[in-house]
Amino acid sequence: MTLLECLLILIALSINVFLAAEYEGSNLKSLGLKKILAVSAVFFAGQLVSFSAGYMLANIPFFKAAHSRELEIMCYALSAVIFLLLGLYMFLKAWKDKPREERACDIQIGRIALEACTVALFTFGAGLGCGFLEAPVVSSFVSITCATIIAVVIGLYVGFWQGARFRVFSYSMGCVLFVAIGVEVLIRYI
């Protein structure tokens, strides 16, 4: 896996986390350090567990023991399809979802956990793709951790001060990045 692929995946996942945090920030009536830490912890846990699960699933002994070219091509094709489907989903979210109403309320960990689980599905798919492409696991974890925390903090502040106004643009950018990753994998590896 190249550095470009790792960077594109990281940015696309960060956009998805940013969108969820932006929505949560637009719902809050006040923003403090405790709220930022709570939301960051929930998203961090979801991202780390889902990426780990996807990465480990892609690295089960079946895929590692059989070193045939056909199996390698199948794994590369699967990772490309996963990234293309993630891009399609983000495209549909950008243009089909109606903007959510902003309302001032207190932090609700249950709602945030549900948003983190939704975001974690993307990360699970990215973990599968990274596992098939044999991305370096430690640097992937560290970069996803840092990017998640940064995206949550920025998303909460943007959502709190501006509302969920960057939804269509951000979803479109995430779509472009995931599709670019899928196409790049198809061109480079197959």
Summary of the structure (lengths in Angstrom):
residues: 190
radius of gyration: 17.0
end to end distance: 13.3
largest distance: 56.7
contacts: 651
relative contact order: 0.27
helix: 83%
strand: 1%
